[in-house]
């Protein structure tokens, strides 16, 4: 029974990452304009979560929201940074 619960917990973690990535990636894409697909937006959001997490940790900042909203906010900020950097490096890429 414990193995089943662990597998369920891991799958819920994956679903949470996908939802956070989707929301953050779509919002950042709408603001910056990447014109990518849903899969690209999820990848941008998940990578943005790592960038935002590193930035907030390195700067000693705290999220203005608790829980999932704070995680989405940090991922959104990281996604914005990622997309702006991509635009500066490659021009306006079509992802």
Secondary structure, DSSP 8 states (H G I E B T S, - for coil): -HHHHHHHHHHHHHHHHHHHHHHHHHHHIIIII----HHHHHHHHHHHHHHHHHHHHHHT---SS-HHHHHHHHHHHHHHHHHHHHHHHHSS---
